[in-house]
Amino acid sequence: MKTTLSVLTLAAALAAAPAYADFAINVGAITVAPDDSSSSLNVIEQVAGLPAGSTAVGVNTNTQLGLTFDYRINPNWAVQLIAATPFSHDIKVKGSAIDGLKVGKTKHLPPTLLAQYHFMPQHQTFDPFVGVGLNYTVFFDEQIDGQLEGALDALNVTAANDNVSLKLKSSYGLALQAGVNIKLNETFGVHIMLSKMDIDTTGRVQVNGATVQSVDVNIDPYVAMIGLRWTL
């Protein structure tokens, strides 16, 4: 629902934009590189006899096809919507004797709406900008890894017929951005940007629908993109 409202807000802004406005599509590689931290796996530490606070979880980097849409409202201001094909991440334990234990994997989509300020709108080739906006991240297709299932079974937390699952909560947060558009000709150019996004979630390992381990994860990734820019 929130994503739908964001898209409708963008559409309303575009409809109200003055005749100056131009539209551009950027297509290229977009990378999510987590700057992650998390609370400890306190329940697993207790049943496994590990030191309290010795574990955390980490998320790997992933690159996908990025697709962003820019609408220039006036010489200095524009709005941008960031989209991409779904990112896929492995989740592993960090620290203690079980360092590297695979917890599971998930996919996510992080649509982000930003307002951009362009410093040199009169320049014909080099167009640097900064942006600020809101990010909504939805997680889906969460899967428990066999390594965690085996560890829970060995610790007598689960039995052979138990259903073990992983759930991740959706996230809302601030997004900051800096970048540059480089004009090659009247139609094509290069788009380069770097964003820092506030993505925080809670992961829950569930056995037969009941949560046996909860962990708060601050993913807070750097998101970088370089692509071809097509101005309409």
C-alpha positions, 0 to 999 in steps of 0.5 A, a space after each residue: 500500500 505504501 509503495 502504491 501511494 509513493 508511485 501515485 505521489 510521483 505520478 501526481 508530481 509529474 502531472 503537475 510539472 511545468 513544460 520545462 520538465 524532461 524525462 530520462 530512463 537509466 539502465 545499468 548494473 546496480 549493486 547493494 553492498 550491505 554495511 551490516 550489523 545485528 543483535 546477537 543470536 542469544 537463544 542459539 548462544 545459550 543452547 549451544 554453550 557459546 559466549 553471550 554476545 559472540 554471534 551476529 548475522 551478515 548479508 552478502 553483496 549482490 548486483 542486479 539490473 537497475 532501472 531508474 526514472 528521472 523527471 526534471 521539474 525545473 533547471 535545479 530540481 528533479 525526482 527519481 524513482 529507483 527500481 531493480 530486478 530482485 536482489 538475492 542475499 545469503 545470510 550467515 552467522 558471524 563470530 564464535 565457533 559457528 562463524 560462517 554457518 548458513 542461516 538462509 537466503 532471501 530476496 528483496 525489492 527496495 523501491 526508493 523515491 528521491 528529490 534531487 538537486 542539480 548544481 549545474 543545470 546549465 552545463 551541457 555535459 557534466 550534471 552533478 546532483 545530490 538527493 534525499 528521499 524514502 526507501 521501502 524494502 520488501 523481503 520475500 522468498 525467504 528460505 532456511 538453509 540446511 546448515 541451520 536446520 542441521 544445527 538446530 536438530 543437533 542441539 535438540 531444538 527441533 525434531 525431524 518432522 518440524 517445519 523450520 522457516 525464516 521470516 523478515 520484516 519489511 523496512 522503511 527508511 531514509 535514503 541519501 544520494 550523490 551522483 552525476 549525469 554525463 551527456 554524450 549527445 542529445 539523447 544518450 549519456 551516462 548515469 553514475 550514482 551512489 546512495 546510502 539507504 537505511 534498511 533495518 529488519 527483524 529476522 525470525 527463525 520459526 519452528 512450526 510457526 512459533 519464533 525460536 530466535 529473533 534478531 534485529 539486522 541493520 543492513 544499511 547498504 551502499 547502493 551504487 549504479 552505473 548505466 546508460 542514460 536515455 533522455 526522452 
